[in-house]
């Protein structure tokens, strides 16, 4: 089992269909930032709703070590002793970071950029583009996640990890979502989550009607496509997913509040050579 851009929906469906049952993740062998953030928000949301999710946590040592380094595993109760017995892992590229307000976004983006620059000599132009993408996506949380005022705690978070073929950046919240936010435009309610994602991601609409507002996310999607990257945009009960092999499409998924976004950008975009890991024991990597 993997908790990744491609497979996390299986977990979300299982959690929705089997409320009250134990979510068994003991056999998980690989987790990426998007899967980790969705799992984090799922656990938090269920606890706030008064129906805590019972989880049997991963036991595969590299996965446990990575989750711990990303800032999630230390909050696991029943397997805390196991986590302490494992060697300390420090190879997380960017642990889970909170996006609390707009004032802190520049500092947060600078931190993400600095951690990446420490590891790689990045080409300047794509590096600046990534910074602009992060600013835009991070700003969406304080600007839109509680647009209606109905979300008690949107809890915006972000994380990043590098892999041998690409860089995964994930941003997530459990706010009001695209449909509620876009319905504030004043030109009528949006009936479905799929229609809301289509409006925001593929047509560039925003809850603000000013010319030029809302097109940034549409441009990010086009940019990632031009890089032959992967992008996932989830809100409510709908998901837009694009990858180079399958193209892009909208899907119905298990309902969950807020907006969750993942980008997987090939390393070559930043002038980083792909890593030949044949024969290596990969850290939190999928089994070959």
HUGIKA-V429871 format. One record per backbone hydrogen bond with DSSP energy under -0.5 kcal/mol. NH is the residue of the N-H (numbers start at 1). CO is the residue of the C=O. E is the energy in kcal/mol with one decimal. If there is no record, write none. Layout:
nh:NH co:CO e:E
nh:NH co:CO e:E
//
This chain:
nh:3 co:30 e:-2.6
nh:4 co:2 e:-0.8
nh:8 co:4 e:-2.6
nh:10 co:7 e:-1.4
nh:11 co:7 e:-0.7
nh:12 co:8 e:-2.2
nh:13 co:9 e:-2.5
nh:14 co:10 e:-2.2
nh:15 co:11 e:-2.7
nh:16 co:12 e:-1.7
nh:17 co:13 e:-2.6
nh:18 co:14 e:-2.1
nh:19 co:16 e:-0.6
nh:21 co:18 e:-2.5
nh:23 co:54 e:-3.5
nh:24 co:22 e:-0.9
nh:25 co:23 e:-0.9
nh:25 co:56 e:-3.0
nh:28 co:25 e:-1.8
nh:29 co:1 e:-2.5
nh:30 co:1 e:-0.8
nh:32 co:3 e:-2.3
nh:36 co:32 e:-2.4
nh:37 co:33 e:-2.6
nh:38 co:34 e:-2.3
nh:39 co:35 e:-2.2
nh:40 co:36 e:-2.4
nh:41 co:37 e:-2.6
nh:42 co:38 e:-2.6
nh:43 co:39 e:-2.4
nh:44 co:40 e:-2.2
nh:45 co:41 e:-3.1
nh:46 co:42 e:-2.3
nh:47 co:43 e:-1.9
nh:48 co:44 e:-2.2
nh:49 co:45 e:-1.6
nh:50 co:47 e:-1.2
nh:51 co:46 e:-2.4
nh:54 co:21 e:-0.5
nh:54 co:52 e:-0.6
nh:55 co:53 e:-0.5
nh:56 co:23 e:-2.6
nh:57 co:55 e:-0.8
nh:59 co:26 e:-1.2
nh:63 co:60 e:-0.7
nh:64 co:60 e:-2.5
nh:65 co:61 e:-2.8
nh:66 co:62 e:-2.2
nh:67 co:63 e:-2.7
nh:68 co:64 e:-2.2
nh:69 co:65 e:-2.3
nh:70 co:66 e:-2.2
nh:71 co:68 e:-1.3
nh:72 co:67 e:-2.6
nh:73 co:67 e:-1.4
nh:75 co:72 e:-1.6
nh:76 co:73 e:-2.0
nh:80 co:77 e:-1.7
nh:83 co:79 e:-2.1
nh:84 co:80 e:-1.9
nh:85 co:81 e:-1.3
nh:86 co:82 e:-1.0
nh:86 co:83 e:-0.5
nh:94 co:160 e:-2.0
nh:96 co:70 e:-2.5
nh:97 co:158 e:-2.8
nh:99 co:156 e:-3.0
nh:100 co:98 e:-0.7
nh:104 co:101 e:-0.9
nh:105 co:102 e:-1.3
nh:108 co:104 e:-2.1
nh:109 co:105 e:-3.1
nh:110 co:106 e:-2.5
nh:111 co:107 e:-1.7
nh:112 co:108 e:-2.1
nh:113 co:109 e:-2.8
nh:114 co:110 e:-2.5
nh:115 co:111 e:-2.2
nh:116 co:112 e:-1.9
nh:117 co:113 e:-2.6
nh:118 co:114 e:-2.0
nh:119 co:115 e:-0.8
nh:119 co:116 e:-0.7
nh:120 co:116 e:-1.9
nh:122 co:120 e:-1.3
nh:123 co:270 e:-1.8
nh:127 co:123 e:-1.6
nh:128 co:124 e:-2.5
nh:129 co:125 e:-2.0
nh:130 co:126 e:-2.5
nh:131 co:127 e:-2.1
nh:132 co:128 e:-2.3
nh:133 co:129 e:-2.3
nh:134 co:130 e:-2.7
nh:135 co:131 e:-2.5
nh:136 co:132 e:-2.3
nh:137 co:133 e:-2.7
nh:138 co:134 e:-3.1
nh:139 co:135 e:-2.4
nh:140 co:136 e:-1.2
nh:141 co:137 e:-0.5
nh:141 co:138 e:-1.2
nh:142 co:138 e:-0.8
nh:143 co:139 e:-2.0
nh:144 co:140 e:-2.2
nh:145 co:140 e:-0.7
nh:145 co:141 e:-1.8
nh:147 co:144 e:-1.7
nh:149 co:146 e:-0.9
nh:152 co:150 e:-0.6
nh:156 co:99 e:-0.5
nh:157 co:172 e:-2.8
nh:158 co:97 e:-1.9
nh:159 co:170 e:-2.1
nh:160 co:94 e:-1.9
nh:161 co:168 e:-2.2
nh:163 co:166 e:-2.8
nh:167 co:265 e:-2.8
nh:168 co:161 e:-3.0
nh:169 co:167 e:-0.6
nh:169 co:263 e:-2.5
nh:170 co:159 e:-2.7
nh:171 co:261 e:-2.6
nh:172 co:157 e:-2.8
nh:173 co:259 e:-1.8
nh:174 co:154 e:-3.5
nh:176 co:145 e:-2.9
nh:180 co:176 e:-0.6
nh:181 co:177 e:-1.8
nh:182 co:178 e:-3.2
nh:183 co:179 e:-1.4
nh:184 co:181 e:-1.5
nh:185 co:182 e:-1.8
nh:186 co:183 e:-0.7
nh:191 co:189 e:-0.5
nh:196 co:192 e:-1.6
nh:197 co:193 e:-2.5
nh:198 co:194 e:-2.4
nh:199 co:195 e:-2.1
nh:200 co:196 e:-2.6
nh:201 co:197 e:-3.1
nh:202 co:197 e:-0.7
nh:202 co:198 e:-1.2
nh:203 co:198 e:-1.0
nh:205 co:199 e:-2.8
nh:213 co:210 e:-1.8
nh:215 co:212 e:-0.9
nh:218 co:214 e:-0.5
nh:219 co:215 e:-2.2
nh:220 co:216 e:-2.2
nh:221 co:217 e:-2.2
nh:222 co:218 e:-2.0
nh:223 co:219 e:-2.4
nh:224 co:220 e:-2.7
nh:225 co:221 e:-2.2
nh:226 co:222 e:-2.2
nh:227 co:223 e:-1.3
nh:228 co:225 e:-1.9
nh:229 co:224 e:-2.7
nh:230 co:264 e:-2.2
nh:231 co:242 e:-2.3
nh:232 co:262 e:-2.4
nh:233 co:240 e:-2.7
nh:234 co:260 e:-3.2
nh:235 co:238 e:-2.4
nh:236 co:256 e:-1.0
nh:236 co:258 e:-0.9
nh:238 co:235 e:-1.7
nh:239 co:251 e:-2.4
nh:240 co:233 e:-3.0
nh:241 co:239 e:-0.6
nh:241 co:249 e:-2.3
nh:242 co:231 e:-2.7
nh:243 co:247 e:-1.7
nh:247 co:243 e:-2.5
nh:249 co:241 e:-1.6
nh:251 co:239 e:-2.8
nh:253 co:237 e:-2.1
nh:256 co:236 e:-1.1
nh:258 co:175 e:-0.8
nh:260 co:234 e:-2.5
nh:261 co:171 e:-3.3
nh:262 co:232 e:-2.5
nh:263 co:169 e:-2.7
nh:264 co:230 e:-2.9
nh:265 co:167 e:-2.7
nh:265 co:263 e:-0.5
nh:267 co:165 e:-1.0
nh:269 co:266 e:-1.4
nh:270 co:267 e:-1.5
nh:271 co:268 e:-1.5
nh:272 co:267 e:-2.1
nh:273 co:271 e:-0.5
nh:275 co:164 e:-1.5
nh:277 co:275 e:-1.1
nh:280 co:277 e:-2.5
nh:282 co:280 e:-1.0
nh:284 co:282 e:-0.6
nh:285 co:282 e:-0.8
//
